[in-house]
């Protein structure tokens, strides 16, 4: 198993589909997940639908939030975060 935590955050890509699928499998709404991980429902929506970070102050904060969400949903980091080099 490869751990991605030592990689610079700018080289990571959030796999939105994996987060959406895991949330839906747990029967959670965006609102329910937001409350569970102490985020705003708009942040959850952005996490699942956009590569931008309008509701986050930086991509590093968005990656940190993705880790919090993934952990809550019981995912391993490699399920929802990938190296950009691996995605081309």
C-alpha positions as CSV (number, residue, x, y, z in Angstrom):
1,X,0.0,0.0,0.0
2,X,1.4,3.4,-1.0
3,X,0.9,6.3,1.4
4,X,0.4,9.7,-0.3
5,X,0.7,11.9,2.8
6,X,4.4,12.7,2.1
7,X,3.6,14.0,-1.4
8,X,3.2,17.8,-1.9
9,X,-0.5,18.6,-1.9
10,X,-0.3,20.4,-5.3
11,X,0.5,17.1,-7.0
12,X,-2.7,15.3,-5.7
13,X,-6.0,15.0,-7.5
14,X,-9.3,14.4,-5.6
15,X,-11.3,11.6,-7.2
16,X,-14.7,13.2,-6.8
17,X,-16.6,10.1,-8.1
18,X,-15.2,7.9,-5.3
19,X,-16.3,10.4,-2.6
20,X,-19.8,10.6,-4.1
21,X,-20.1,6.9,-4.5
22,X,-19.0,6.3,-0.9
23,X,-21.4,9.0,0.4
24,X,-24.3,7.5,-1.5
25,X,-23.5,3.9,-0.4
26,X,-23.7,5.1,3.2
27,X,-27.1,6.7,2.5
28,X,-25.9,10.2,3.3
29,X,-27.0,13.5,1.7
30,X,-24.6,16.4,1.1
31,X,-26.2,18.1,4.1
32,X,-25.8,15.0,6.4
33,X,-22.2,14.5,5.4
34,X,-21.4,18.2,5.9
35,X,-22.8,18.1,9.5
36,X,-20.9,14.9,10.2
37,X,-17.5,16.3,9.2
38,X,-18.1,19.9,10.3
39,X,-18.1,21.4,6.8
40,X,-20.7,23.5,4.9
41,X,-23.0,21.8,2.5
42,X,-21.6,24.1,-0.2
43,X,-18.1,22.8,0.5
44,X,-19.3,19.2,0.1
45,X,-21.0,20.1,-3.2
46,X,-17.8,21.8,-4.5
47,X,-15.8,18.8,-3.3
48,X,-18.0,16.4,-5.4
49,X,-18.5,18.6,-8.4
50,X,-15.6,20.9,-9.0
51,X,-11.8,21.1,-9.3
52,X,-11.8,24.6,-8.0
53,X,-11.6,25.8,-4.4
54,X,-14.0,28.7,-4.3
55,X,-15.4,27.6,-0.9
56,X,-12.0,26.6,0.4
57,X,-9.2,29.1,0.8
58,X,-6.6,27.0,-0.9
59,X,-6.2,23.6,-2.6
60,X,-4.2,22.4,0.5
61,X,-7.3,23.1,2.6
62,X,-9.5,21.3,0.1
63,X,-7.2,18.3,0.2
64,X,-7.3,18.3,4.0
65,X,-11.1,18.4,3.9
66,X,-11.1,15.5,1.4
67,X,-9.0,13.5,3.8
68,X,-11.5,14.2,6.6
69,X,-14.4,13.2,4.4
70,X,-12.7,10.0,3.1
71,X,-11.7,9.0,6.6
72,X,-15.3,9.5,7.8
73,X,-16.6,7.4,4.9
74,X,-14.2,4.6,5.7
75,X,-12.1,5.0,2.5
76,X,-8.4,4.5,2.2
77,X,-6.6,7.5,0.9
78,X,-5.6,5.9,-2.4
79,X,-9.3,5.4,-3.2
80,X,-10.0,9.1,-3.4
81,X,-6.6,10.9,-3.8
82,X,-4.2,10.2,-6.7
83,X,-1.0,11.6,-7.9
84,X,-1.4,13.8,-10.9
85,X,1.3,11.8,-12.6
86,X,-0.8,8.6,-12.2
87,X,-3.9,10.3,-13.8
88,X,-2.4,11.2,-17.2
